Amino acid sequence: MNVIEAIQNRRNVKQFKPDSIAREKVLEWLQAAACAPNHRLTEPWEILWIGPETRAQIPHKNNFGGAPVLLAILSTPALNQIDRNEHYAAVSCFIQNFLLAAHADGVATGWSSAGAGKKVQELLGVPPGYEVVGILPVGYPAAVPAPKPRTPIEQKLRDLP
């Protein structure tokens, strides 16, 4: 699968098979994700591998679809708003790289904002100044959603003089 196909075919999956995913594969995708662009090579991401005890306490309507792996991706603190934005953007790129790397190997992912709330951040032990950019369920898909229509890019493009 080429990169364009991976981008166009990846879906945010909501239901997963219980089949396990080798930790080594997840680490491989995380290492590839670390090639994400990041200002001044700050590498502002930290990863929490969420175990079953912690997971059971996270309020989520479908327990992340039963995915066998659950990760929280954090953005590290910044000294000012500009650096905070740089960090957040870099971590988002890191997450997208991870999602595409897993997809290229036939593994599905999701991207949840369930870590945005104070309660979940406390449960995860997120230090002050850190942000949970996403909680990612990872596993083999039980069902892959159909693609949703996208706005033609021409409608989002403006030419400047």
OpenMM code with the backbone's topology and positions (N, CA, C; nanometers):
from openmm import Vec3, app, unit

residues = "MET ASN VAL ILE GLU ALA ILE GLN ASN ARG ARG ASN VAL LYS GLN PHE LYS PRO ASP SER ILE ALA ARG GLU LYS VAL LEU GLU TRP LEU GLN ALA ALA ALA CYS ALA PRO ASN HIS ARG LEU THR GLU PRO TRP GLU ILE LEU TRP ILE GLY PRO GLU THR ARG ALA GLN ILE PRO HIS LYS ASN ASN PHE GLY GLY ALA PRO VAL LEU LEU ALA ILE LEU SER THR PRO ALA LEU ASN GLN ILE ASP ARG ASN GLU HIS TYR ALA ALA VAL SER CYS PHE ILE GLN ASN PHE LEU LEU ALA ALA HIS ALA ASP GLY VAL ALA THR GLY TRP SER SER ALA GLY ALA GLY LYS LYS VAL GLN GLU LEU LEU GLY VAL PRO PRO GLY TYR GLU VAL VAL GLY ILE LEU PRO VAL GLY TYR PRO ALA ALA VAL PRO ALA PRO LYS PRO ARG THR PRO ILE GLU GLN LYS LEU ARG ASP LEU PRO".split()
positions = [
    Vec3(0.0857, -0.1169, 0.0000),
    Vec3(0.0000, 0.0000, 0.0000),
    Vec3(0.0903, 0.1232, 0.0000),
    Vec3(0.0586, 0.2174, -0.0896),
    Vec3(0.1382, 0.3405, -0.0907),
    Vec3(0.0799, 0.4410, 0.0092),
    Vec3(0.1514, 0.5483, 0.0301),
    Vec3(0.1123, 0.6456, 0.1321),
    Vec3(-0.0249, 0.7068, 0.1032),
    Vec3(-0.0502, 0.7435, -0.0216),
    Vec3(-0.1805, 0.8034, -0.0561),
    Vec3(-0.2932, 0.7055, -0.0249),
    Vec3(-0.2764, 0.5793, -0.0618),
    Vec3(-0.3791, 0.4787, -0.0312),
    Vec3(-0.3982, 0.4642, 0.1198),
    Vec3(-0.2890, 0.4638, 0.1945),
    Vec3(-0.2986, 0.4513, 0.3396),
    Vec3(-0.3766, 0.5682, 0.3985),
    Vec3(-0.3459, 0.6883, 0.3530),
    Vec3(-0.4164, 0.8079, 0.4031),
    Vec3(-0.5646, 0.8013, 0.3682),
    Vec3(-0.5949, 0.7650, 0.2441),
    Vec3(-0.7341, 0.7660, 0.1989),
    Vec3(-0.8171, 0.6509, 0.2560),
    Vec3(-0.7528, 0.5394, 0.2922),
    Vec3(-0.8273, 0.4211, 0.3357),
    Vec3(-0.8313, 0.4005, 0.4867),
    Vec3(-0.7498, 0.4713, 0.5612),
    Vec3(-0.7494, 0.4547, 0.7073),
    Vec3(-0.8787, 0.5109, 0.7656),
    Vec3(-0.9329, 0.4411, 0.8612),
    Vec3(-1.0571, 0.4839, 0.9261),
    Vec3(-1.0388, 0.4840, 1.0768),
    Vec3(-1.1154, 0.5653, 1.1444),
    Vec3(-1.1215, 0.5638, 1.2897),
    Vec3(-1.2170, 0.4506, 1.3275),
    Vec3(-1.1624, 0.3409, 1.3772),
    Vec3(-1.2410, 0.2205, 1.4039),
    Vec3(-1.2961, 0.2247, 1.5462),
    Vec3(-1.4186, 0.1767, 1.5618),
    Vec3(-1.4875, 0.1813, 1.6917),
    Vec3(-1.5047, 0.0438, 1.7560),
    Vec3(-1.4909, -0.0638, 1.6778),
    Vec3(-1.5080, -0.1996, 1.7290),
    Vec3(-1.3895, -0.2860, 1.6839),
    Vec3(-1.3330, -0.3598, 1.7806),
    Vec3(-1.2126, -0.4382, 1.7534),
    Vec3(-1.2325, -0.5847, 1.7901),
    Vec3(-1.1573, -0.6710, 1.7231),
    Vec3(-1.1506, -0.8123, 1.7601),
    Vec3(-1.0626, -0.8233, 1.8840),
    Vec3(-1.0787, -0.9293, 1.9613),
    Vec3(-0.9989, -0.9433, 2.0838),
    Vec3(-0.8553, -0.9906, 2.0587),
    Vec3(-0.8216, -1.0250, 1.9347),
    Vec3(-0.6878, -1.0779, 1.9030),
    Vec3(-0.5790, -0.9825, 1.9517),
    Vec3(-0.4773, -1.0388, 2.0128),
    Vec3(-0.3704, -0.9554, 2.0684),
    Vec3(-0.2821, -0.8967, 1.9581),
    Vec3(-0.2148, -0.7904, 1.9934),
    Vec3(-0.1184, -0.7234, 1.9057),
    Vec3(0.0166, -0.7332, 1.9765),
    Vec3(0.1176, -0.7783, 1.9050),
    Vec3(0.2504, -0.7923, 1.9652),
    Vec3(0.3030, -0.6552, 2.0086),
    Vec3(0.3502, -0.6480, 2.1311),
    Vec3(0.4058, -0.5227, 2.1840),
    Vec3(0.5183, -0.4720, 2.0946),
    Vec3(0.5988, -0.5632, 2.0406),
    Vec3(0.7104, -0.5241, 1.9534),
    Vec3(0.6613, -0.4492, 1.8306),
    Vec3(0.5464, -0.4907, 1.7753),
    Vec3(0.4907, -0.4202, 1.6588),
    Vec3(0.4453, -0.2797, 1.6975),
    Vec3(0.3804, -0.2679, 1.8114),
    Vec3(0.3350, -0.1364, 1.8568),
    Vec3(0.4562, -0.0455, 1.8776),
    Vec3(0.5613, -0.0992, 1.9370),
    Vec3(0.6833, -0.0200, 1.9575),
    Vec3(0.7459, 0.0202, 1.8243),
    Vec3(0.7398, -0.0679, 1.7259),
    Vec3(0.7900, -0.0355, 1.5914),
    Vec3(0.7130, 0.0820, 1.5313),
    Vec3(0.5805, 0.0795, 1.5448),
    Vec3(0.4980, 0.1894, 1.4914),
    Vec3(0.5229, 0.3181, 1.5680),
    Vec3(0.5415, 0.3073, 1.6988),
    Vec3(0.5714, 0.4266, 1.7791),
    Vec3(0.7068, 0.4865, 1.7388),
    Vec3(0.8047, 0.3989, 1.7143),
    Vec3(0.9360, 0.4490, 1.6730),
    Vec3(0.9270, 0.5182, 1.5378),
    Vec3(0.8500, 0.4615, 1.4468),
    Vec3(0.8300, 0.5262, 1.3166),
    Vec3(0.7576, 0.6595, 1.3341),
    Vec3(0.6609, 0.6621, 1.4243),
    Vec3(0.5851, 0.7854, 1.4494),
    Vec3(0.6757, 0.8976, 1.4981),
    Vec3(0.7826, 0.8612, 1.5668),
    Vec3(0.8754, 0.9605, 1.6219),
    Vec3(0.9517, 1.0372, 1.5140),
    Vec3(0.9343, 1.0004, 1.3895),
    Vec3(0.9937, 1.0762, 1.2783),
    Vec3(0.9073, 1.1960, 1.2411),
    Vec3(0.8044, 1.2219, 1.3186),
    Vec3(0.7148, 1.3348, 1.2931),
    Vec3(0.7917, 1.4661, 1.3013),
    Vec3(0.7510, 1.5637, 1.2204),
    Vec3(0.8153, 1.6943, 1.2314),
    Vec3(0.7896, 1.7538, 1.3690),
    Vec3(0.8943, 1.8139, 1.4259),
    Vec3(0.8786, 1.8799, 1.5548),
    Vec3(0.9826, 1.9902, 1.5673),
    Vec3(0.9343, 2.1067, 1.6034),
    Vec3(1.0143, 2.2288, 1.6089),
    Vec3(1.1324, 2.2123, 1.7048),
    Vec3(1.2505, 2.2434, 1.6573),
    Vec3(1.3743, 2.2365, 1.7356),
    Vec3(1.3999, 2.0975, 1.7934),
    Vec3(1.3483, 1.9957, 1.7285),
    Vec3(1.3655, 1.8561, 1.7709),
    Vec3(1.3328, 1.8363, 1.9196),
    Vec3(1.2219, 1.8948, 1.9609),
    Vec3(1.1788, 1.8845, 2.1006),
    Vec3(1.1215, 1.7477, 2.1346),
    Vec3(1.0738, 1.6745, 2.0330),
    Vec3(1.0093, 1.5443, 2.0548),
    Vec3(0.9143, 1.5516, 2.1749),
    Vec3(0.8102, 1.6348, 2.1643),
    Vec3(0.7257, 1.6657, 2.2797),
    Vec3(0.6184, 1.5623, 2.3119),
    Vec3(0.6377, 1.4377, 2.2733),
    Vec3(0.5370, 1.3352, 2.2999),
    Vec3(0.5843, 1.2427, 2.4103),
    Vec3(0.4883, 1.1975, 2.4869),
    Vec3(0.5096, 1.0894, 2.5826),
    Vec3(0.3920, 0.9945, 2.5675),
    Vec3(0.4200, 0.8668, 2.5884),
    Vec3(0.3202, 0.7628, 2.5643),
    Vec3(0.2916, 0.6880, 2.6941),
    Vec3(0.1649, 0.6691, 2.7233),
    Vec3(0.1227, 0.5867, 2.8367),
    Vec3(0.0576, 0.4609, 2.7807),
    Vec3(0.1104, 0.3447, 2.8152),
    Vec3(0.0498, 0.2173, 2.7761),
    Vec3(-0.0486, 0.1848, 2.8877),
    Vec3(-0.1767, 0.1919, 2.8590),
    Vec3(-0.2806, 0.1802, 2.9611),
    Vec3(-0.3133, 0.0332, 2.9868),
    Vec3(-0.2910, -0.0100, 3.1100),
    Vec3(-0.3196, -0.1479, 3.1498),
    Vec3(-0.4652, -0.1676, 3.1854),
    Vec3(-0.5048, -0.2937, 3.2087),
    Vec3(-0.6465, -0.3254, 3.2309),
    Vec3(-0.7076, -0.2598, 3.3547),
    Vec3(-0.6321, -0.2449, 3.4627),
    Vec3(-0.6878, -0.1838, 3.5837),
    Vec3(-0.7217, -0.0366, 3.5600),
    Vec3(-0.6289, 0.0344, 3.4987),
    Vec3(-0.6523, 0.1762, 3.4699),
    Vec3(-0.7637, 0.1906, 3.3671),
    Vec3(-0.7585, 0.1082, 3.2647),
    Vec3(-0.8590, 0.1148, 3.1580),
    Vec3(-1.0001, 0.0975, 3.2124),
    Vec3(-1.0169, 0.0061, 3.3053),
    Vec3(-1.1492, -0.0216, 3.3609),
    Vec3(-1.2090, 0.1006, 3.4306),
    Vec3(-1.1245, 0.1948, 3.4708),
    Vec3(-1.1715, 0.3136, 3.5413),
    Vec3(-1.2000, 0.4316, 3.4481),
    Vec3(-1.1588, 0.4213, 3.3219),
    Vec3(-1.1805, 0.5312, 3.2278),
    Vec3(-1.3246, 0.5249, 3.1771),
    Vec3(-1.4022, 0.6304, 3.2007),
    Vec3(-1.5390, 0.6285, 3.1497),
    Vec3(-1.5407, 0.6442, 2.9979),
    Vec3(-1.5891, 0.5410, 2.9311),
    Vec3(-1.5991, 0.5436, 2.7853),
    Vec3(-1.7183, 0.4572, 2.7469),
    Vec3(-1.8012, 0.5072, 2.6573),
    Vec3(-1.9298, 0.4417, 2.6300),
    Vec3(-1.9185, 0.2983, 2.5810),
    Vec3(-1.8108, 0.2606, 2.5125),
    Vec3(-1.8016, 0.1217, 2.4650),
    Vec3(-1.6664, 0.0578, 2.4968),
    Vec3(-1.6009, 0.1065, 2.6032),
    Vec3(-1.4717, 0.0526, 2.6444),
    Vec3(-1.3731, 0.0468, 2.5283),
    Vec3(-1.3716, 0.1527, 2.4504),
    Vec3(-1.2797, 0.1655, 2.3369),
    Vec3(-1.2923, 0.0477, 2.2400),
    Vec3(-1.4146, 0.0015, 2.2250),
    Vec3(-1.4445, -0.1023, 2.1269),
    Vec3(-1.3790, -0.2352, 2.1539),
    Vec3(-1.3301, -0.2552, 2.2758),
    Vec3(-1.2656, -0.3821, 2.3094),
    Vec3(-1.1262, -0.3974, 2.2511),
    Vec3(-1.0657, -0.2889, 2.2083),
    Vec3(-0.9305, -0.2965, 2.1505),
    Vec3(-0.8342, -0.3584, 2.2511),
    Vec3(-0.7464, -0.4471, 2.2065),
    Vec3(-0.6534, -0.5117, 2.2997),
    Vec3(-0.5425, -0.4200, 2.3515),
    Vec3(-0.5152, -0.3106, 2.2815),
    Vec3(-0.4114, -0.2158, 2.3244),
    Vec3(-0.4755, -0.0779, 2.3355),
    Vec3(-0.4382, -0.0077, 2.4413),
    Vec3(-0.4884, 0.1279, 2.4610),
    Vec3(-0.3706, 0.2167, 2.5029),
    Vec3(-0.3483, 0.3222, 2.4263),
    Vec3(-0.2383, 0.4148, 2.4521),
    Vec3(-0.2932, 0.5549, 2.4745),
    Vec3(-0.2284, 0.6292, 2.5612),
    Vec3(-0.2567, 0.7720, 2.5745),
    Vec3(-0.1320, 0.8439, 2.5264),
    Vec3(-0.1506, 0.9433, 2.4412),
    Vec3(-0.0389, 1.0195, 2.3875),
    Vec3(-0.0462, 1.1608, 2.4459),
    Vec3(0.0607, 1.1992, 2.5145),
    Vec3(0.0662, 1.3270, 2.5831),
    Vec3(0.1564, 1.4250, 2.5102),
    Vec3(0.1260, 1.5513, 2.5288),
    Vec3(0.2117, 1.6600, 2.4839),
    Vec3(0.2772, 1.7196, 2.6083),
    Vec3(0.4087, 1.7389, 2.6007),
    Vec3(0.4833, 1.7897, 2.7154),
    Vec3(0.4577, 1.9389, 2.7360),
    Vec3(0.4871, 1.9884, 2.8547),
    Vec3(0.4648, 2.1311, 2.8849),
    Vec3(0.5508, 2.2219, 2.7971),
    Vec3(0.5045, 2.3439, 2.7829),
    Vec3(0.5768, 2.4447, 2.7049),
    Vec3(0.5876, 2.5720, 2.7871),
    Vec3(0.6840, 2.6553, 2.7482),
    Vec3(0.7088, 2.7791, 2.8225),
    Vec3(0.6131, 2.8913, 2.7858),
    Vec3(0.5520, 2.8819, 2.6654),
    Vec3(0.4619, 2.9878, 2.6203),
    Vec3(0.3606, 2.9296, 2.5229),
    Vec3(0.2642, 3.0105, 2.4816),
    Vec3(0.1557, 2.9628, 2.3944),
    Vec3(0.2066, 2.9191, 2.2575),
    Vec3(0.3032, 2.9888, 2.2035),
    Vec3(0.3572, 2.9507, 2.0721),
    Vec3(0.4204, 2.8119, 2.0805),
    Vec3(0.5030, 2.7889, 2.1823),
    Vec3(0.5646, 2.6569, 2.1985),
    Vec3(0.4595, 2.5502, 2.2282),
    Vec3(0.3558, 2.5863, 2.3046),
    Vec3(0.2479, 2.4912, 2.3319),
    Vec3(0.1807, 2.4473, 2.2016),
    Vec3(0.1551, 2.5439, 2.1144),
    Vec3(0.0955, 2.5118, 1.9846),
    Vec3(0.1885, 2.4246, 1.9014),
    Vec3(0.3175, 2.4564, 1.9041),
    Vec3(0.4176, 2.3750, 1.8320),
    Vec3(0.4179, 2.2318, 1.8846),
    Vec3(0.4155, 2.2176, 2.0160),
    Vec3(0.4133, 2.0837, 2.0767),
    Vec3(0.2893, 2.0058, 2.0346),
    Vec3(0.1748, 2.0714, 2.0467),
    Vec3(0.0478, 2.0047, 2.0159),
    Vec3(0.0434, 1.9602, 1.8691),
    Vec3(0.0914, 2.0472, 1.7808),
    Vec3(0.0940, 2.0125, 1.6382),
    Vec3(0.1881, 1.8950, 1.6136),
    Vec3(0.3046, 1.8963, 1.6768),
    Vec3(0.4012, 1.7875, 1.6583),
    Vec3(0.3448, 1.6547, 1.7097),
    Vec3(0.2781, 1.6594, 1.8250),
    Vec3(0.2198, 1.5367, 1.8799),
    Vec3(0.1070, 1.4859, 1.7899),
    Vec3(0.0305, 1.5762, 1.7322),
    Vec3(-0.0734, 1.5351, 1.6371),
    Vec3(-0.0112, 1.4668, 1.5153),
    Vec3(0.0995, 1.5203, 1.4674),
    Vec3(0.1713, 1.4556, 1.3562),
    Vec3(0.2229, 1.3185, 1.3982),
    Vec3(0.2746, 1.3083, 1.5207),
    Vec3(0.3210, 1.1810, 1.5761),
    Vec3(0.2066, 1.0790, 1.5739),
    Vec3(0.0897, 1.1218, 1.6214),
    Vec3(-0.0257, 1.0315, 1.6252),
    Vec3(-0.0636, 0.9882, 1.4841),
    Vec3(-0.0700, 1.0821, 1.3899),
    Vec3(-0.1066, 1.0458, 1.2525),
    Vec3(-0.0061, 0.9459, 1.1949),
    Vec3(0.1225, 0.9678, 1.2201),
    Vec3(0.2229, 0.8716, 1.1734),
    Vec3(0.1969, 0.7333, 1.2320),
    Vec3(0.1665, 0.7290, 1.3612),
    Vec3(0.1379, 0.6012, 1.4271),
    Vec3(0.0162, 0.5333, 1.3644),
    Vec3(-0.0908, 0.6098, 1.3445),
    Vec3(-0.2127, 0.5534, 1.2859),
    Vec3(-0.1860, 0.4942, 1.1487),
    Vec3(-0.1077, 0.5651, 1.0679),
    Vec3(-0.0770, 0.5174, 0.9323),
    Vec3(0.0160, 0.3963, 0.9345),
    Vec3(0.1118, 0.3941, 1.0255),
    Vec3(0.2035, 0.2797, 1.0350),
    Vec3(0.1269, 0.1533, 1.0735),
    Vec3(0.0372, 0.1649, 1.1710),
    Vec3(-0.0438, 0.0497, 1.2106),
    Vec3(-0.1335, 0.0056, 1.0954),
    Vec3(-0.1967, 0.1018, 1.0300),
    Vec3(-0.2855, 0.0711, 0.9175),
    Vec3(-0.2115, -0.0024, 0.8059),
    Vec3(-0.0887, 0.0392, 0.7783),
    Vec3(-0.0095, -0.0255, 0.6732),
    Vec3(0.0159, -0.1729, 0.7051),
    Vec3(0.0119, -0.2084, 0.8335),
    Vec3(0.0303, -0.3473, 0.8748),
    Vec3(-0.1028, -0.4186, 0.8997),
    Vec3(-0.2138, -0.3569, 0.8579),
    Vec3(-0.3445, -0.4208, 0.8706),
    Vec3(-0.4083, -0.4095, 1.0078),
    Vec3(-0.3562, -0.3205, 1.0909),
    Vec3(-0.4097, -0.3022, 1.2251),
    Vec3(-0.4859, -0.1706, 1.2298),
    Vec3(-0.5992, -0.1736, 1.2954),
    Vec3(-0.6855, -0.0562, 1.3017),
    Vec3(-0.6595, 0.0230, 1.4294),
    Vec3(-0.6995, 0.1490, 1.4243),
    Vec3(-0.6834, 0.2389, 1.5377),
    Vec3(-0.8035, 0.3297, 1.5467),
    Vec3(-0.8110, 0.3972, 1.6577),
    Vec3(-0.9066, 0.5047, 1.6761),
    Vec3(-0.8318, 0.6210, 1.7386),
    Vec3(-0.8989, 0.7328, 1.7495),
    Vec3(-0.8400, 0.8504, 1.8147),
    Vec3(-0.9514, 0.9123, 1.8966),
    Vec3(-0.9411, 0.9002, 2.0287),
    Vec3(-1.0450, 0.9466, 2.1193),
    Vec3(-0.9959, 1.0660, 2.2000),
    Vec3(-1.0869, 1.1551, 2.2297),
    Vec3(-1.0563, 1.2697, 2.3148),
    Vec3(-1.0943, 1.2418, 2.4605),
    Vec3(-1.1116, 1.1154, 2.4953),
    Vec3(-1.1547, 1.0781, 2.6304),
    Vec3(-1.0582, 1.1252, 2.7387),
    Vec3(-0.9358, 1.1586, 2.7021),
    Vec3(-0.8382, 1.2034, 2.8004),
    Vec3(-0.8394, 1.3529, 2.8254),
    Vec3(-0.9310, 1.4239, 2.7643),
    Vec3(-0.9344, 1.5696, 2.7774),
    Vec3(-0.9835, 1.6155, 2.9144),
    Vec3(-1.0626, 1.5331, 2.9789),
    Vec3(-1.1203, 1.5730, 3.1071),
    Vec3(-1.0254, 1.5567, 3.2249),
    Vec3(-1.0454, 1.6383, 3.3245),
    Vec3(-0.9602, 1.6391, 3.4449),
    Vec3(-0.9609, 1.5034, 3.5150),
    Vec3(-1.0782, 1.4397, 3.5233),
    Vec3(-1.0898, 1.3113, 3.5931),
    Vec3(-1.0005, 1.2049, 3.5294),
    Vec3(-1.0051, 1.1941, 3.3985),
    Vec3(-0.9234, 1.0941, 3.3298),
    Vec3(-0.7755, 1.1304, 3.3403),
    Vec3(-0.7439, 1.2578, 3.3311),
    Vec3(-0.6044, 1.2996, 3.3447),
    Vec3(-0.5502, 1.2619, 3.4821),
    Vec3(-0.6287, 1.2806, 3.5851),
    Vec3(-0.5874, 1.2409, 3.7198),
    Vec3(-0.5699, 1.0900, 3.7282),
    Vec3(-0.6643, 1.0164, 3.6714),
    Vec3(-0.6576, 0.8707, 3.6701),
    Vec3(-0.5294, 0.8220, 3.6007),
    Vec3(-0.4917, 0.8903, 3.4916),
    Vec3(-0.3713, 0.8522, 3.4173),
    Vec3(-0.2432, 0.9055, 3.4815),
    Vec3(-0.2563, 0.9885, 3.5823),
    Vec3(-0.1388, 1.0457, 3.6468),
    Vec3(-0.0667, 1.1462, 3.5591),
    Vec3(-0.1426, 1.2212, 3.4805),
    Vec3(-0.0845, 1.3205, 3.3903),
    Vec3(-0.0312, 1.4374, 3.4739),
    Vec3(0.0994, 1.4653, 3.4616),
    Vec3(0.1570, 1.5744, 3.5404),
    Vec3(0.1041, 1.7114, 3.4959),
    Vec3(0.1113, 1.8097, 3.5847),
    Vec3(0.0684, 1.9459, 3.5491),
    Vec3(0.1442, 1.9967, 3.4261),
    Vec3(0.0706, 2.0660, 3.3394),
    Vec3(0.1314, 2.1225, 3.2195),
    Vec3(0.1290, 2.0302, 3.0990),
    Vec3(0.1085, 1.9013, 3.1202),
    Vec3(0.0980, 1.8058, 3.0099),
    Vec3(-0.0453, 1.8057, 2.9585),
    Vec3(-0.0633, 1.7690, 2.8330),
    Vec3(-0.1968, 1.7560, 2.7749),
    Vec3(-0.2118, 1.6179, 2.7128),
    Vec3(-0.3294, 1.5584, 2.7284),
    Vec3(-0.3589, 1.4322, 2.6606),
    Vec3(-0.4142, 1.4691, 2.5234),
    Vec3(-0.3356, 1.4451, 2.4196),
    Vec3(-0.3786, 1.4796, 2.2838),
    Vec3(-0.4738, 1.3733, 2.2304),
    Vec3(-0.4556, 1.2503, 2.2717),
    Vec3(-0.5475, 1.1461, 2.2280),
    Vec3(-0.5279, 1.0176, 2.3042),
    Vec3(-0.6358, 0.9419, 2.3142),
    Vec3(-0.6288, 0.8040, 2.3616),
    Vec3(-0.6564, 0.7187, 2.2396),
    Vec3(-0.5650, 0.6244, 2.2134),
    Vec3(-0.5697, 0.5466, 2.0903),
    Vec3(-0.5976, 0.3994, 2.1177),
    Vec3(-0.7163, 0.3497, 2.0822),
    Vec3(-0.7381, 0.2053, 2.0840),
    Vec3(-0.6712, 0.1450, 1.9605),
    Vec3(-0.6095, 0.0287, 1.9789),
    Vec3(-0.5332, -0.0352, 1.8715),
    Vec3(-0.5687, -0.1832, 1.8669),
    Vec3(-0.6049, -0.2339, 1.7489),
    Vec3(-0.6352, -0.3758, 1.7347),
    Vec3(-0.6814, -0.4079, 1.5942),
    Vec3(-0.7156, -0.5328, 1.5751),
    Vec3(-0.7689, -0.5738, 1.4444),
    Vec3(-0.9157, -0.5337, 1.4382),
    Vec3(-0.9580, -0.4774, 1.3274),
    Vec3(-1.0953, -0.4257, 1.3212),
    Vec3(-1.2014, -0.5357, 1.3179),
    Vec3(-1.3078, -0.5174, 1.3953),
    Vec3(-1.4241, -0.6052, 1.3844),
    Vec3(-1.5104, -0.5581, 1.2688),
    Vec3(-1.5082, -0.4281, 1.2448),
    Vec3(-1.5815, -0.3675, 1.1339),
    Vec3(-1.5098, -0.2388, 1.0973),
    Vec3(-1.5041, -0.2121, 0.9681),
    Vec3(-1.4409, -0.0887, 0.9208),
    Vec3(-1.5507, 0.0010, 0.8652),
    Vec3(-1.5621, 0.1206, 0.9204),
    Vec3(-1.6666, 0.2111, 0.8728),
    Vec3(-1.6448, 0.2514, 0.7268),
    Vec3(-1.7535, 0.2770, 0.6598),
    Vec3(-1.7454, 0.3269, 0.5222),
    Vec3(-1.6889, 0.4685, 0.5235),
    Vec3(-1.6228, 0.5063, 0.4164),
    Vec3(-1.5705, 0.6437, 0.4110),
    Vec3(-1.6846, 0.7448, 0.4103),
    Vec3(-1.6580, 0.8571, 0.4727),
    Vec3(-1.7557, 0.9665, 0.4734),
    Vec3(-1.7137, 1.0669, 0.3668),
    Vec3(-1.8124, 1.1316, 0.3065),
    Vec3(-1.7772, 1.2283, 0.2025),
    Vec3(-1.6929, 1.3424, 0.2591),
    Vec3(-1.5992, 1.3878, 0.1795),
    Vec3(-1.5122, 1.4997, 0.2178),
    Vec3(-1.5369, 1.6172, 0.1242),
    Vec3(-1.5192, 1.7349, 0.1769),
    Vec3(-1.5330, 1.8555, 0.0962),
    Vec3(-1.4231, 1.8576, -0.0092),
    Vec3(-1.4566, 1.8834, -0.1353),
    Vec3(-1.3512, 1.8935, -0.2365),
    Vec3(-1.2484, 1.9990, -0.1956),
    Vec3(-1.1228, 1.9674, -0.2100),
    Vec3(-1.0161, 2.0552, -0.1628),
    Vec3(-1.0209, 2.1912, -0.2310),
    Vec3(-1.0732, 2.1964, -0.3514),
    Vec3(-1.0840, 2.3250, -0.4195),
    Vec3(-1.1686, 2.4242, -0.3397),
    Vec3(-1.2636, 2.3729, -0.2607),
    Vec3(-1.3483, 2.4593, -0.1788),
    Vec3(-1.2756, 2.5096, -0.0538),
    Vec3(-1.1613, 2.4526, -0.0260),
    Vec3(-1.0823, 2.4926, 0.0906),
    Vec3(-0.9582, 2.5726, 0.0516),
    Vec3(-0.9392, 2.5935, -0.0755),
    Vec3(-0.8175, 2.6549, -0.1278),
    Vec3(-0.8423, 2.7993, -0.1693),
    Vec3(-0.7524, 2.8865, -0.1280),
    Vec3(-0.7568, 3.0264, -0.1720),
    Vec3(-0.6218, 3.0608, -0.2324),
    Vec3(-0.6231, 3.1186, -0.3483),
    Vec3(-0.5006, 3.1662, -0.4120),
    Vec3(-0.4773, 3.3105, -0.3708),
    Vec3(-0.3581, 3.3380, -0.3264),
    Vec3(-0.3219, 3.4742, -0.2892),
    Vec3(-0.2426, 3.5390, -0.4026),
    Vec3(-0.2546, 3.6700, -0.4168),
    Vec3(-0.1806, 3.7366, -0.5249),
    Vec3(-0.0293, 3.7350, -0.4972),
] * unit.nanometer
topology = app.Topology()
chain = topology.addChain("A")
for resn in residues:
    res = topology.addResidue(resn, chain)
    for name in ("N", "CA", "C"):
        topology.addAtom(name, app.Element.getBySymbol(name[0]), res)
